[in-house]
């Protein structure tokens, strides 16, 4: 049939179907002693809720035993209860739905025919859990939105948690699985942990991480692990790290020469620090092991990465080096071993065998 609406206290409930089954105790049904809500069923379009509950002595207790809601609708219902960064986060949810809903809450309610008192809801006894599908999970600031999230959702007095089976990063930078926790209703903080597959070049572009001068990516698939703490009121995480390990060899160009990286780990940390550990590098005729540490310097926009330390152990066919460096040698042979270190000062060891 046609949708109908109930308005009370500035709140509106629209429905295609609303079915109530209740036992009322007392002489005056308008002011009963107690009400047992044996079954309440609501439906609006493809959304539905089924619940049971009871009211007595000015308190309402409700148990949700099934339901399906779109996440934008659930967020819109919840937004009037929130404030600040939490409210902004809710109103940025644009996609997704939840089903297999189960929940329970207890609220003050002076009369069973009036709306319950939801003030100070964050301190009341309540809980809600559901499966979520193709959902949005907005990130703070202008970092975009995690999308197409599938998993499980739970919320209670301490905060909200999503156990993520799969989610897509902004800018199609990768797909991940793990957990997302929002703790604290007054000053909410996002905690994200997990792992997955990431494209390093797209990840850098999405997060605005500068590429060293002269470097260009060709391919950069990576296995990722991450742990971030991110207050909703801040544009960047205040604590955490991301580790990227080559899934297959990373390929690119540095100073117009092919460069290949494999093995090892590239780790980014909050505060603008990066570290390469145990990476195998092949650059032109050179092949070896690389360790390096860098940090960003916002005062040098033309050179955003500053080298803190470096250790390179490499080997190359000496004829190739002689040809590249145009050494005046007849029939050069053998192998050249190079060890290059930087720790405030540069040191170079060169061995011909």
Beta strands, then each sheet from edge to edge (+ up, - down):
strand 1: 4-8
strand 2: 11-15
strand 3: 17-25
strand 4: 34-44
strand 5: 47-56
strand 6: 59-70
strand 7: 97-108
strand 8: 126-138
strand 9: 145-156
strand 10: 159-168
strand 11: 174-183
strand 12: 189-199
strand 13: 215-219
strand 14: 221-231
strand 15: 239-246
strand 16: 250-254
strand 17: 257-262
strand 18: 265-269
strand 19: 273-283
strand 20: 286-296
strand 21: 305-317
strand 22: 335-342
strand 23: 346-352
sheet 1: 1+ 2-
sheet 2: 3+ 4- 5+ 6- 7+ 8- 9+ 10- 11+ 12- 14+ 15- 18+ 19- 17+ 16- 13+
sheet 3: 3+ 4- 5+ 6- 7+ 8- 9+ 10- 11+ 12- 14+ 15- 18+ 19- 20+ 21- 22+ 23-
end
